[in-house]
Amino acid sequence: MARYLIGMTGASGSAFGVDFVKRCPGEKYLVMSDWARQVLHAETGLKPSDLEPHVKKLYADSDLAAPFSSGSNRHDGFVIVPCSVSTMAKIAVGIADTLITRAAAVALKERMRLVVCVRETPLSSIALENALKLSREGSIVMPVSPPWYRNPKDVDDLIEGFTDKILGVLGERSGAGWREQELE
């Protein structure tokens, strides 16, 4: 069974993180920053406790003693969704002062999969350079950009489409691809 670490930061777009937490298969552990907790409530009306049934354990971002602060505790992927440009910048320059940034540093140094779902627009040159640094180090940078080729009917369809994209980069089964029926 796959083991995934999921991080949620204070960037807008917490619905993307919620959908991923609920739909990602395997053993899941969730880390939420203080701002993520506030944005989650402001945008969805949910509390962190509402996500606990979907994960094995919920960690505070301040818990630097958590098992994922060490590379000896392997996982199949660390997905940060949504990821603020501030968190992306910290990871890109090696600042590991929270559980999210420390676990990302561990994922990079141990060559474990790191997926950073940036949720901000427009992006400054500084943010683009930080995304480039992370990509060069092997992480996958996925701006939250839901696919439209499935003809989404509502916001939930858009959110699910993006979650499917994340699941796909993790090698998990996801929704139908563009023109997939032509492969039959």
VMD Tcl script that builds the backbone (N, CA, C; Angstrom):
set m [mol new atoms 552]
animate dup $m
set s [atomselect $m all]
$s set {name element resname resid chain x y z} {
  {N N MET 1 A 0.844 -1.183 0.000}
  {CA C MET 1 A 0.000 0.000 0.000}
  {C C MET 1 A 0.883 1.239 0.000}
  {N N ALA 2 A 0.547 2.171 -0.862}
  {CA C ALA 2 A 1.317 3.406 -0.966}
  {C C ALA 2 A 1.117 4.266 0.274}
  {N N ARG 3 A 2.167 4.997 0.629}
  {CA C ARG 3 A 2.126 5.923 1.765}
  {C C ARG 3 A 2.378 7.329 1.230}
  {N N TYR 4 A 1.432 8.232 1.507}
  {CA C TYR 4 A 1.562 9.607 1.037}
  {C C TYR 4 A 1.498 10.594 2.190}
  {N N LEU 5 A 2.335 11.616 2.096}
  {CA C LEU 5 A 2.276 12.761 2.983}
  {C C LEU 5 A 1.616 13.877 2.189}
  {N N ILE 6 A 0.680 14.561 2.803}
  {CA C ILE 6 A -0.037 15.656 2.153}
  {C C ILE 6 A 0.138 16.903 3.004}
  {N N GLY 7 A 0.523 17.980 2.369}
  {CA C GLY 7 A 0.663 19.252 3.064}
  {C C GLY 7 A -0.345 20.251 2.513}
  {N N MET 8 A -0.931 21.019 3.399}
  {CA C MET 8 A -1.821 22.116 2.990}
  {C C MET 8 A -1.282 23.392 3.609}
  {N N THR 9 A -1.061 24.405 2.762}
  {CA C THR 9 A -0.583 25.696 3.253}
  {C C THR 9 A -1.737 26.702 3.202}
  {N N GLY 10 A -1.425 27.937 3.517}
  {CA C GLY 10 A -2.453 28.958 3.595}
  {C C GLY 10 A -2.836 29.592 2.277}
  {N N ALA 11 A -2.398 29.041 1.171}
  {CA C ALA 11 A -2.817 29.571 -0.126}
  {C C ALA 11 A -4.309 29.328 -0.315}
  {N N SER 12 A -4.936 30.195 -1.061}
  {CA C SER 12 A -6.333 29.988 -1.407}
  {C C SER 12 A -6.443 28.722 -2.251}
  {N N GLY 13 A -7.594 28.076 -2.196}
  {CA C GLY 13 A -7.778 26.849 -2.968}
  {C C GLY 13 A -7.807 25.613 -2.098}
  {N N SER 14 A -8.212 25.766 -0.860}
  {CA C SER 14 A -8.232 24.617 0.052}
  {C C SER 14 A -9.144 23.496 -0.437}
  {N N ALA 15 A -10.126 23.806 -1.272}
  {CA C ALA 15 A -11.009 22.762 -1.803}
  {C C ALA 15 A -10.212 21.735 -2.611}
  {N N PHE 16 A -9.122 22.160 -3.247}
  {CA C PHE 16 A -8.273 21.227 -3.982}
  {C C PHE 16 A -7.586 20.262 -3.016}
  {N N GLY 17 A -7.111 20.795 -1.895}
  {CA C GLY 17 A -6.495 19.941 -0.881}
  {C C GLY 17 A -7.489 18.974 -0.274}
  {N N VAL 18 A -8.686 19.450 0.010}
  {CA C VAL 18 A -9.730 18.595 0.590}
  {C C VAL 18 A -10.061 17.445 -0.357}
  {N N ASP 19 A -10.258 17.739 -1.621}
  {CA C ASP 19 A -10.599 16.693 -2.583}
  {C C ASP 19 A -9.474 15.671 -2.693}
  {N N PHE 20 A -8.221 16.148 -2.713}
  {CA C PHE 20 A -7.100 15.220 -2.798}
  {C C PHE 20 A -7.023 14.349 -1.549}
  {N N VAL 21 A -7.188 14.943 -0.379}
  {CA C VAL 21 A -7.168 14.163 0.872}
  {C C VAL 21 A -8.232 13.063 0.831}
  {N N LYS 22 A -9.398 13.394 0.355}
  {CA C LYS 22 A -10.495 12.415 0.335}
  {C C LYS 22 A -10.303 11.331 -0.723}
  {N N ARG 23 A -9.720 11.666 -1.863}
  {CA C ARG 23 A -9.684 10.718 -2.982}
  {C C ARG 23 A -8.365 9.987 -3.162}
  {N N CYS 24 A -7.311 10.463 -2.555}
  {CA C CYS 24 A -6.019 9.803 -2.697}
  {C C CYS 24 A -6.067 8.449 -1.988}
  {N N PRO 25 A -5.678 7.379 -2.692}
  {CA C PRO 25 A -5.687 6.059 -2.055}
  {C C PRO 25 A -4.464 5.858 -1.160}
  {N N GLY 26 A -4.489 4.809 -0.394}
  {CA C GLY 26 A -3.330 4.438 0.409}
  {C C GLY 26 A -3.353 5.009 1.809}
  {N N GLU 27 A -2.207 4.907 2.445}
  {CA C GLU 27 A -2.004 5.398 3.804}
  {C C GLU 27 A -1.621 6.867 3.700}
  {N N LYS 28 A -2.411 7.749 4.307}
  {CA C LYS 28 A -2.209 9.189 4.148}
  {C C LYS 28 A -1.960 9.862 5.492}
  {N N TYR 29 A -1.050 10.816 5.471}
  {CA C TYR 29 A -0.735 11.638 6.631}
  {C C TYR 29 A -0.857 13.080 6.174}
  {N N LEU 30 A -1.461 13.912 7.002}
  {CA C LEU 30 A -1.743 15.298 6.618}
  {C C LEU 30 A -1.037 16.266 7.550}
  {N N VAL 31 A -0.406 17.280 6.953}
  {CA C VAL 31 A 0.199 18.383 7.696}
  {C C VAL 31 A -0.485 19.659 7.235}
  {N N MET 32 A -0.962 20.439 8.193}
  {CA C MET 32 A -1.620 21.710 7.856}
  {C C MET 32 A -0.940 22.859 8.585}
  {N N SER 33 A -0.615 23.897 7.840}
  {CA C SER 33 A -0.075 25.098 8.481}
  {C C SER 33 A -1.212 25.808 9.219}
  {N N ASP 34 A -0.842 26.724 10.099}
  {CA C ASP 34 A -1.866 27.494 10.823}
  {C C ASP 34 A -2.768 28.249 9.852}
  {N N TRP 35 A -2.146 28.851 8.815}
  {CA C TRP 35 A -2.940 29.587 7.836}
  {C C TRP 35 A -3.829 28.656 7.029}
  {N N ALA 36 A -3.355 27.444 6.757}
  {CA C ALA 36 A -4.186 26.473 6.024}
  {C C ALA 36 A -5.454 26.176 6.803}
  {N N ARG 37 A -5.330 26.068 8.100}
  {CA C ARG 37 A -6.493 25.791 8.953}
  {C C ARG 37 A -7.510 26.933 8.863}
  {N N GLN 38 A -7.004 28.160 8.853}
  {CA C GLN 38 A -7.895 29.317 8.767}
  {C C GLN 38 A -8.535 29.434 7.393}
  {N N VAL 39 A -7.738 29.229 6.347}
  {CA C VAL 39 A -8.265 29.325 4.979}
  {C C VAL 39 A -9.262 28.200 4.719}
  {N N LEU 40 A -8.973 27.009 5.236}
  {CA C LEU 40 A -9.894 25.887 5.095}
  {C C LEU 40 A -11.276 26.263 5.626}
  {N N HIS 41 A -11.322 26.839 6.795}
  {CA C HIS 41 A -12.608 27.217 7.388}
  {C C HIS 41 A -13.264 28.357 6.612}
  {N N ALA 42 A -12.456 29.353 6.230}
  {CA C ALA 42 A -13.012 30.509 5.517}
  {C C ALA 42 A -13.575 30.119 4.149}
  {N N GLU 43 A -12.896 29.210 3.434}
  {CA C GLU 43 A -13.305 28.867 2.076}
  {C C GLU 43 A -14.310 27.717 1.992}
  {N N THR 44 A -14.267 26.801 2.956}
  {CA C THR 44 A -15.120 25.611 2.861}
  {C C THR 44 A -16.052 25.408 4.047}
  {N N GLY 45 A -15.805 26.124 5.130}
  {CA C GLY 45 A -16.582 25.914 6.347}
  {C C GLY 45 A -16.138 24.692 7.133}
  {N N LEU 46 A -15.101 24.015 6.648}
  {CA C LEU 46 A -14.603 22.802 7.315}
  {C C LEU 46 A -13.561 23.141 8.367}
  {N N LYS 47 A -13.375 22.210 9.299}
  {CA C LYS 47 A -12.311 22.289 10.292}
  {C C LYS 47 A -11.347 21.143 10.014}
  {N N PRO 48 A -10.117 21.241 10.500}
  {CA C PRO 48 A -9.185 20.136 10.321}
  {C C PRO 48 A -9.745 18.796 10.812}
  {N N SER 49 A -10.521 18.828 11.859}
  {CA C SER 49 A -11.111 17.585 12.385}
  {C C SER 49 A -12.025 16.914 11.362}
  {N N ASP 50 A -12.571 17.690 10.416}
  {CA C ASP 50 A -13.410 17.105 9.361}
  {C C ASP 50 A -12.586 16.258 8.380}
  {N N LEU 51 A -11.285 16.502 8.324}
  {CA C LEU 51 A -10.411 15.756 7.417}
  {C C LEU 51 A -9.773 14.546 8.100}
  {N N GLU 52 A -9.785 14.519 9.418}
  {CA C GLU 52 A -9.134 13.434 10.150}
  {C C GLU 52 A -9.631 12.033 9.792}
  {N N PRO 53 A -10.920 11.825 9.521}
  {CA C PRO 53 A -11.348 10.471 9.150}
  {C C PRO 53 A -10.723 9.955 7.845}
  {N N HIS 54 A -10.163 10.844 7.052}
  {CA C HIS 54 A -9.604 10.464 5.752}
  {C C HIS 54 A -8.096 10.212 5.791}
  {N N VAL 55 A -7.472 10.458 6.948}
  {CA C VAL 55 A -6.021 10.292 7.068}
  {C C VAL 55 A -5.685 9.443 8.293}
  {N N LYS 56 A -4.484 8.882 8.263}
  {CA C LYS 56 A -4.042 8.087 9.406}
  {C C LYS 56 A -3.695 8.997 10.584}
  {N N LYS 57 A -3.103 10.165 10.271}
  {CA C LYS 57 A -2.755 11.116 11.329}
  {C C LYS 57 A -2.676 12.513 10.751}
  {N N LEU 58 A -3.078 13.485 11.550}
  {CA C LEU 58 A -2.996 14.900 11.209}
  {C C LEU 58 A -1.914 15.531 12.077}
  {N N TYR 59 A -0.959 16.209 11.442}
  {CA C TYR 59 A 0.131 16.859 12.154}
  {C C TYR 59 A 0.022 18.372 12.067}
  {N N ALA 60 A 0.483 19.030 13.114}
  {CA C ALA 60 A 0.630 20.486 13.087}
  {C C ALA 60 A 1.920 20.800 12.344}
  {N N ASP 61 A 1.950 21.883 11.630}
  {CA C ASP 61 A 3.137 22.290 10.873}
  {C C ASP 61 A 4.305 22.603 11.807}
  {N N SER 62 A 4.017 22.903 13.050}
  {CA C SER 62 A 5.070 23.220 14.022}
  {C C SER 62 A 5.718 21.972 14.607}
  {N N ASP 63 A 5.208 20.785 14.296}
  {CA C ASP 63 A 5.704 19.531 14.872}
  {C C ASP 63 A 6.927 19.018 14.112}
  {N N LEU 64 A 8.069 19.630 14.391}
  {CA C LEU 64 A 9.298 19.224 13.708}
  {C C LEU 64 A 9.843 17.895 14.226}
  {N N ALA 65 A 9.227 17.334 15.271}
  {CA C ALA 65 A 9.624 16.019 15.779}
  {C C ALA 65 A 8.812 14.903 15.118}
  {N N ALA 66 A 7.937 15.238 14.190}
  {CA C ALA 66 A 7.125 14.232 13.504}
  {C C ALA 66 A 8.026 13.301 12.688}
  {N N PRO 67 A 7.589 12.064 12.475}
  {CA C PRO 67 A 8.417 11.088 11.750}
  {C C PRO 67 A 8.867 11.537 10.360}
  {N N PHE 68 A 8.100 12.359 9.685}
  {CA C PHE 68 A 8.459 12.762 8.324}
  {C C PHE 68 A 9.547 13.831 8.286}
  {N N SER 69 A 10.057 14.225 9.459}
  {CA C SER 69 A 11.208 15.126 9.511}
  {C C SER 69 A 12.499 14.375 9.235}
  {N N SER 70 A 12.417 13.059 9.136}
  {CA C SER 70 A 13.591 12.229 8.905}
  {C C SER 70 A 13.445 11.419 7.627}
  {N N GLY 71 A 14.529 11.298 6.899}
  {CA C GLY 71 A 14.535 10.504 5.676}
  {C C GLY 71 A 14.454 9.008 5.930}
  {N N SER 72 A 14.606 8.595 7.176}
  {CA C SER 72 A 14.504 7.164 7.478}
  {C C SER 72 A 13.058 6.680 7.431}
  {N N ASN 73 A 12.122 7.607 7.375}
  {CA C ASN 73 A 10.698 7.263 7.257}
  {C C ASN 73 A 10.261 7.559 5.830}
  {N N ARG 74 A 10.279 6.533 5.014}
  {CA C ARG 74 A 10.027 6.666 3.588}
  {C C ARG 74 A 8.539 6.853 3.285}
  {N N HIS 75 A 8.290 7.498 2.176}
  {CA C HIS 75 A 6.931 7.616 1.653}
  {C C HIS 75 A 7.014 7.571 0.138}
  {N N ASP 76 A 5.860 7.383 -0.488}
  {CA C ASP 76 A 5.807 7.278 -1.944}
  {C C ASP 76 A 5.604 8.625 -2.614}
  {N N GLY 77 A 5.302 9.630 -1.840}
  {CA C GLY 77 A 5.131 10.958 -2.397}
  {C C GLY 77 A 4.678 11.943 -1.343}
  {N N PHE 78 A 5.136 13.176 -1.499}
  {CA C PHE 78 A 4.692 14.290 -0.660}
  {C C PHE 78 A 4.047 15.286 -1.604}
  {N N VAL 79 A 2.761 15.523 -1.406}
  {CA C VAL 79 A 1.996 16.441 -2.241}
  {C C VAL 79 A 1.602 17.642 -1.393}
  {N N ILE 80 A 1.981 18.835 -1.827}
  {CA C ILE 80 A 1.593 20.064 -1.129}
  {C C ILE 80 A 0.531 20.729 -1.990}
  {N N VAL 81 A -0.716 20.715 -1.485}
  {CA C VAL 81 A -1.848 21.242 -2.253}
  {C C VAL 81 A -2.881 21.863 -1.305}
  {N N PRO 82 A -3.133 23.141 -1.376}
  {CA C PRO 82 A -2.440 24.118 -2.205}
  {C C PRO 82 A -1.115 24.522 -1.566}
  {N N CYS 83 A -0.193 24.975 -2.393}
  {CA C CYS 83 A 1.103 25.446 -1.914}
  {C C CYS 83 A 1.219 26.937 -2.190}
  {N N SER 84 A 1.508 27.682 -1.157}
  {CA C SER 84 A 1.707 29.129 -1.328}
  {C C SER 84 A 3.069 29.386 -1.971}
  {N N VAL 85 A 3.217 30.542 -2.609}
  {CA C VAL 85 A 4.516 30.874 -3.187}
  {C C VAL 85 A 5.550 31.085 -2.086}
  {N N SER 86 A 5.105 31.490 -0.913}
  {CA C SER 86 A 6.020 31.650 0.216}
  {C C SER 86 A 6.606 30.300 0.626}
  {N N THR 87 A 5.764 29.278 0.721}
  {CA C THR 87 A 6.258 27.940 1.065}
  {C C THR 87 A 7.159 27.418 -0.043}
  {N N MET 88 A 6.760 27.626 -1.302}
  {CA C MET 88 A 7.591 27.191 -2.419}
  {C C MET 88 A 8.967 27.861 -2.348}
  {N N ALA 89 A 8.995 29.140 -2.001}
  {CA C ALA 89 A 10.267 29.873 -1.909}
  {C C ALA 89 A 11.141 29.293 -0.801}
  {N N LYS 90 A 10.553 29.019 0.341}
  {CA C LYS 90 A 11.322 28.444 1.446}
  {C C LYS 90 A 11.936 27.107 1.039}
  {N N ILE 91 A 11.150 26.276 0.391}
  {CA C ILE 91 A 11.650 24.964 -0.037}
  {C C ILE 91 A 12.780 25.140 -1.050}
  {N N ALA 92 A 12.600 26.061 -1.991}
  {CA C ALA 92 A 13.578 26.271 -3.059}
  {C C ALA 92 A 14.931 26.735 -2.536}
  {N N VAL 93 A 14.933 27.475 -1.437}
  {CA C VAL 93 A 16.207 27.976 -0.904}
  {C C VAL 93 A 16.683 27.188 0.309}
  {N N GLY 94 A 15.981 26.121 0.650}
  {CA C GLY 94 A 16.455 25.234 1.704}
  {C C GLY 94 A 16.078 25.612 3.118}
  {N N ILE 95 A 15.104 26.487 3.285}
  {CA C ILE 95 A 14.644 26.816 4.640}
  {C C ILE 95 A 13.685 25.712 5.080}
  {N N ALA 96 A 14.019 25.068 6.197}
  {CA C ALA 96 A 13.244 23.926 6.686}
  {C C ALA 96 A 12.789 24.181 8.121}
  {N N ASP 97 A 12.057 25.243 8.311}
  {CA C ASP 97 A 11.679 25.678 9.652}
  {C C ASP 97 A 10.299 25.223 10.110}
  {N N THR 98 A 9.574 24.498 9.267}
  {CA C THR 98 A 8.266 23.952 9.633}
  {C C THR 98 A 8.253 22.491 9.178}
  {N N LEU 99 A 7.256 21.737 9.586}
  {CA C LEU 99 A 7.181 20.341 9.154}
  {C C LEU 99 A 7.012 20.244 7.641}
  {N N ILE 100 A 6.202 21.124 7.064}
  {CA C ILE 100 A 6.015 21.084 5.606}
  {C C ILE 100 A 7.337 21.342 4.886}
  {N N THR 101 A 8.052 22.391 5.262}
  {CA C THR 101 A 9.300 22.701 4.562}
  {C C THR 101 A 10.395 21.690 4.890}
  {N N ARG 102 A 10.414 21.161 6.119}
  {CA C ARG 102 A 11.413 20.143 6.488}
  {C C ARG 102 A 11.139 18.844 5.715}
  {N N ALA 103 A 9.871 18.418 5.661}
  {CA C ALA 103 A 9.530 17.188 4.936}
  {C C ALA 103 A 9.839 17.334 3.445}
  {N N ALA 104 A 9.665 18.538 2.902}
  {CA C ALA 104 A 10.008 18.780 1.499}
  {C C ALA 104 A 11.524 18.685 1.305}
  {N N ALA 105 A 12.290 19.255 2.234}
  {CA C ALA 105 A 13.753 19.170 2.160}
  {C C ALA 105 A 14.193 17.711 2.230}
  {N N VAL 106 A 13.561 16.934 3.087}
  {CA C VAL 106 A 13.871 15.510 3.210}
  {C C VAL 106 A 13.533 14.791 1.908}
  {N N ALA 107 A 12.362 15.091 1.347}
  {CA C ALA 107 A 11.963 14.446 0.092}
  {C C ALA 107 A 12.987 14.740 -1.008}
  {N N LEU 108 A 13.460 15.975 -1.083}
  {CA C LEU 108 A 14.443 16.341 -2.103}
  {C C LEU 108 A 15.772 15.625 -1.874}
  {N N LYS 109 A 16.266 15.638 -0.641}
  {CA C LYS 109 A 17.582 15.032 -0.394}
  {C C LYS 109 A 17.555 13.522 -0.505}
  {N N GLU 110 A 16.415 12.910 -0.215}
  {CA C GLU 110 A 16.284 11.452 -0.289}
  {C C GLU 110 A 15.753 10.987 -1.644}
  {N N ARG 111 A 15.510 11.941 -2.546}
  {CA C ARG 111 A 14.995 11.652 -3.891}
  {C C ARG 111 A 13.643 10.948 -3.859}
  {N N MET 112 A 12.805 11.379 -2.911}
  {CA C MET 112 A 11.417 10.911 -2.875}
  {C C MET 112 A 10.576 11.902 -3.671}
  {N N ARG 113 A 9.467 11.446 -4.193}
  {CA C ARG 113 A 8.632 12.288 -5.046}
  {C C ARG 113 A 8.064 13.462 -4.240}
  {N N LEU 114 A 8.198 14.656 -4.799}
  {CA C LEU 114 A 7.649 15.881 -4.217}
  {C C LEU 114 A 6.823 16.568 -5.293}
  {N N VAL 115 A 5.544 16.802 -4.988}
  {CA C VAL 115 A 4.635 17.467 -5.920}
  {C C VAL 115 A 4.169 18.760 -5.253}
  {N N VAL 116 A 4.451 19.874 -5.894}
  {CA C VAL 116 A 4.131 21.197 -5.356}
  {C C VAL 116 A 3.041 21.813 -6.228}
  {N N CYS 117 A 1.838 21.927 -5.671}
  {CA C CYS 117 A 0.685 22.474 -6.405}
  {C C CYS 117 A 0.510 23.938 -6.023}
  {N N VAL 118 A 1.164 24.799 -6.786}
  {CA C VAL 118 A 1.181 26.234 -6.493}
  {C C VAL 118 A -0.164 26.849 -6.851}
  {N N ARG 119 A -0.690 27.630 -5.932}
  {CA C ARG 119 A -2.002 28.249 -6.133}
  {C C ARG 119 A -1.860 29.755 -5.950}
  {N N GLU 120 A -1.375 30.393 -6.989}
  {CA C GLU 120 A -1.299 31.852 -6.990}
  {C C GLU 120 A -1.122 32.307 -8.428}
  {N N THR 121 A -1.660 33.471 -8.729}
  {CA C THR 121 A -1.464 34.046 -10.051}
  {C C THR 121 A -1.662 35.553 -9.959}
  {N N PRO 122 A -0.945 36.338 -10.709}
  {CA C PRO 122 A 0.165 35.964 -11.568}
  {C C PRO 122 A 1.381 35.582 -10.733}
  {N N LEU 123 A 2.365 34.967 -11.379}
  {CA C LEU 123 A 3.600 34.582 -10.706}
  {C C LEU 123 A 4.695 35.588 -11.050}
  {N N SER 124 A 5.383 36.045 -10.016}
  {CA C SER 124 A 6.503 36.961 -10.247}
  {C C SER 124 A 7.685 36.182 -10.821}
  {N N SER 125 A 8.663 36.903 -11.310}
  {CA C SER 125 A 9.890 36.258 -11.796}
  {C C SER 125 A 10.567 35.474 -10.683}
  {N N ILE 126 A 10.486 35.989 -9.465}
  {CA C ILE 126 A 11.078 35.294 -8.315}
  {C C ILE 126 A 10.375 33.954 -8.103}
  {N N ALA 127 A 9.042 33.946 -8.143}
  {CA C ALA 127 A 8.294 32.694 -7.964}
  {C C ALA 127 A 8.612 31.712 -9.089}
  {N N LEU 128 A 8.713 32.213 -10.314}
  {CA C LEU 128 A 9.047 31.346 -11.446}
  {C C LEU 128 A 10.447 30.755 -11.297}
  {N N GLU 129 A 11.399 31.554 -10.821}
  {CA C GLU 129 A 12.754 31.045 -10.590}
  {C C GLU 129 A 12.753 29.976 -9.501}
  {N N ASN 130 A 11.961 30.182 -8.460}
  {CA C ASN 130 A 11.870 29.177 -7.397}
  {C C ASN 130 A 11.246 27.885 -7.905}
  {N N ALA 131 A 10.225 27.999 -8.744}
  {CA C ALA 131 A 9.605 26.807 -9.340}
  {C C ALA 131 A 10.628 26.080 -10.216}
  {N N LEU 132 A 11.419 26.830 -10.966}
  {CA C LEU 132 A 12.451 26.236 -11.808}
  {C C LEU 132 A 13.493 25.500 -10.963}
  {N N LYS 133 A 13.904 26.120 -9.860}
  {CA C LYS 133 A 14.874 25.465 -8.956}
  {C C LYS 133 A 14.322 24.127 -8.482}
  {N N LEU 134 A 13.070 24.120 -8.041}
  {CA C LEU 134 A 12.465 22.878 -7.541}
  {C C LEU 134 A 12.345 21.839 -8.645}
  {N N SER 135 A 11.971 22.269 -9.818}
  {CA C SER 135 A 11.856 21.337 -10.936}
  {C C SER 135 A 13.220 20.731 -11.278}
  {N N ARG 136 A 14.249 21.546 -11.267}
  {CA C ARG 136 A 15.602 21.042 -11.549}
  {C C ARG 136 A 16.075 20.062 -10.485}
  {N N GLU 137 A 15.564 20.203 -9.274}
  {CA C GLU 137 A 15.916 19.288 -8.187}
  {C C GLU 137 A 15.076 18.012 -8.210}
  {N N GLY 138 A 14.149 17.919 -9.165}
  {CA C GLY 138 A 13.377 16.689 -9.308}
  {C C GLY 138 A 11.949 16.739 -8.829}
  {N N SER 139 A 11.539 17.850 -8.263}
  {CA C SER 139 A 10.142 17.922 -7.831}
  {C C SER 139 A 9.248 18.221 -9.039}
  {N N ILE 140 A 7.985 17.923 -8.876}
  {CA C ILE 140 A 6.999 18.213 -9.913}
  {C C ILE 140 A 6.243 19.457 -9.479}
  {N N VAL 141 A 6.289 20.493 -10.282}
  {CA C VAL 141 A 5.593 21.740 -9.968}
  {C C VAL 141 A 4.324 21.765 -10.813}
  {N N MET 142 A 3.188 21.772 -10.124}
  {CA C MET 142 A 1.885 21.753 -10.797}
  {C C MET 142 A 1.068 22.973 -10.378}
  {N N PRO 143 A 1.092 24.047 -11.144}
  {CA C PRO 143 A 0.191 25.148 -10.811}
  {C C PRO 143 A -1.249 24.624 -10.819}
  {N N VAL 144 A -2.033 25.062 -9.877}
  {CA C VAL 144 A -3.426 24.601 -9.820}
  {C C VAL 144 A -4.137 25.157 -11.046}
  {N N SER 145 A -4.270 24.299 -12.018}
  {CA C SER 145 A -4.856 24.653 -13.298}
  {C C SER 145 A -5.706 23.473 -13.754}
  {N N PRO 146 A -6.972 23.463 -13.378}
  {CA C PRO 146 A -7.834 22.322 -13.701}
  {C C PRO 146 A -8.020 22.135 -15.207}
  {N N PRO 147 A -8.131 20.885 -15.642}
  {CA C PRO 147 A -8.343 20.622 -17.062}
  {C C PRO 147 A -9.776 20.932 -17.483}
  {N N TRP 148 A -9.915 21.395 -18.715}
  {CA C TRP 148 A -11.235 21.734 -19.255}
  {C C TRP 148 A -11.707 20.738 -20.295}
  {N N TYR 149 A -10.819 19.813 -20.731}
  {CA C TYR 149 A -11.173 18.909 -21.829}
  {C C TYR 149 A -12.263 17.910 -21.477}
  {N N ARG 150 A -12.613 17.790 -20.209}
  {CA C ARG 150 A -13.696 16.889 -19.815}
  {C C ARG 150 A -15.058 17.592 -19.812}
  {N N ASN 151 A -15.067 18.828 -20.224}
  {CA C ASN 151 A -16.293 19.629 -20.218}
  {C C ASN 151 A -16.934 19.670 -18.832}
  {N N PRO 152 A -16.224 20.257 -17.875}
  {CA C PRO 152 A -16.747 20.294 -16.506}
  {C C PRO 152 A -18.085 21.031 -16.436}
  {N N LYS 153 A -18.963 20.500 -15.615}
  {CA C LYS 153 A -20.299 21.080 -15.455}
  {C C LYS 153 A -20.377 22.054 -14.285}
  {N N ASP 154 A -19.462 21.887 -13.321}
  {CA C ASP 154 A -19.486 22.745 -12.137}
  {C C ASP 154 A -18.092 22.797 -11.499}
  {N N VAL 155 A -17.992 23.530 -10.409}
  {CA C VAL 155 A -16.713 23.692 -9.716}
  {C C VAL 155 A -16.194 22.349 -9.221}
  {N N ASP 156 A -17.070 21.488 -8.725}
  {CA C ASP 156 A -16.628 20.174 -8.255}
  {C C ASP 156 A -15.959 19.380 -9.364}
  {N N ASP 157 A -16.485 19.455 -10.587}
  {CA C ASP 157 A -15.866 18.773 -11.722}
  {C C ASP 157 A -14.454 19.310 -11.983}
  {N N LEU 158 A -14.286 20.624 -11.853}
  {CA C LEU 158 A -12.963 21.225 -12.055}
  {C C LEU 158 A -11.986 20.751 -10.991}
  {N N ILE 159 A -12.430 20.740 -9.743}
  {CA C ILE 159 A -11.581 20.300 -8.639}
  {C C ILE 159 A -11.203 18.839 -8.822}
  {N N GLU 160 A -12.174 18.005 -9.152}
  {CA C GLU 160 A -11.907 16.577 -9.357}
  {C C GLU 160 A -10.952 16.360 -10.527}
  {N N GLY 161 A -11.079 17.158 -11.569}
  {CA C GLY 161 A -10.178 17.048 -12.710}
  {C C GLY 161 A -8.737 17.304 -12.322}
  {N N PHE 162 A -8.527 18.300 -11.454}
  {CA C PHE 162 A -7.158 18.588 -11.018}
  {C C PHE 162 A -6.638 17.488 -10.100}
  {N N THR 163 A -7.487 16.995 -9.204}
  {CA C THR 163 A -7.072 15.882 -8.345}
  {C C THR 163 A -6.651 14.695 -9.202}
  {N N ASP 164 A -7.389 14.429 -10.263}
  {CA C ASP 164 A -7.020 13.336 -11.166}
  {C C ASP 164 A -5.633 13.558 -11.766}
  {N N LYS 165 A -5.299 14.804 -12.076}
  {CA C LYS 165 A -3.966 15.109 -12.611}
  {C C LYS 165 A -2.890 14.787 -11.566}
  {N N ILE 166 A -3.134 15.138 -10.308}
  {CA C ILE 166 A -2.170 14.831 -9.247}
  {C C ILE 166 A -2.024 13.318 -9.096}
  {N N LEU 167 A -3.155 12.626 -9.038}
  {CA C LEU 167 A -3.115 11.171 -8.904}
  {C C LEU 167 A -2.327 10.548 -10.052}
  {N N GLY 168 A -2.490 11.091 -11.236}
  {CA C GLY 168 A -1.772 10.579 -12.397}
  {C C GLY 168 A -0.262 10.702 -12.260}
  {N N VAL 169 A 0.230 11.850 -11.759}
  {CA C VAL 169 A 1.680 12.004 -11.615}
  {C C VAL 169 A 2.235 11.123 -10.501}
  {N N LEU 170 A 1.361 10.680 -9.606}
  {CA C LEU 170 A 1.778 9.746 -8.553}
  {C C LEU 170 A 1.726 8.296 -9.029}
  {N N GLY 171 A 1.199 8.098 -10.234}
  {CA C GLY 171 A 1.071 6.741 -10.749}
  {C C GLY 171 A -0.173 6.024 -10.279}
  {N N GLU 172 A -1.104 6.764 -9.708}
  {CA C GLU 172 A -2.367 6.197 -9.231}
  {C C GLU 172 A -3.409 6.285 -10.338}
  {N N ARG 173 A -4.374 5.428 -10.255}
  {CA C ARG 173 A -5.488 5.442 -11.212}
  {C C ARG 173 A -6.231 6.756 -11.071}
  {N N SER 174 A -6.499 7.377 -12.192}
  {CA C SER 174 A -7.229 8.645 -12.170}
  {C C SER 174 A -8.293 8.607 -13.246}
  {N N GLY 175 A -8.997 9.687 -13.424}
  {CA C GLY 175 A -10.084 9.759 -14.396}
  {C C GLY 175 A -9.596 9.620 -15.827}
  {N N ALA 176 A -10.528 9.574 -16.717}
  {CA C ALA 176 A -10.230 9.416 -18.137}
  {C C ALA 176 A -9.392 10.586 -18.652}
  {N N GLY 177 A -8.461 10.276 -19.523}
  {CA C GLY 177 A -7.614 11.291 -20.141}
  {C C GLY 177 A -8.277 11.889 -21.367}
  {N N TRP 178 A -7.630 12.886 -21.915}
  {CA C TRP 178 A -8.136 13.555 -23.106}
  {C C TRP 178 A -8.174 12.566 -24.258}
  {N N ARG 179 A -9.342 12.393 -24.845}
  {CA C ARG 179 A -9.588 11.519 -26.003}
  {C C ARG 179 A -9.158 10.071 -25.737}
  {N N GLU 180 A -9.251 9.649 -24.498}
  {CA C GLU 180 A -8.820 8.302 -24.115}
  {C C GLU 180 A -9.579 7.208 -24.868}
  {N N GLN 181 A -10.831 7.480 -25.193}
  {CA C GLN 181 A -11.636 6.482 -25.890}
  {C C GLN 181 A -11.023 6.090 -27.238}
  {N N GLU 182 A -10.198 6.949 -27.819}
  {CA C GLU 182 A -9.565 6.624 -29.088}
  {C C GLU 182 A -8.470 5.570 -28.961}
  {N N LEU 183 A -8.093 5.250 -27.726}
  {CA C LEU 183 A -7.075 4.229 -27.495}
  {C C LEU 183 A -7.660 2.823 -27.531}
  {N N GLU 184 A -8.971 2.736 -27.495}
  {CA C GLU 184 A -9.650 1.425 -27.490}
  {C C GLU 184 A -9.566 0.757 -28.829}
}
mol reanalyze $m
mol bondsrecalc $m
mol representation Tube
mol addrep $m
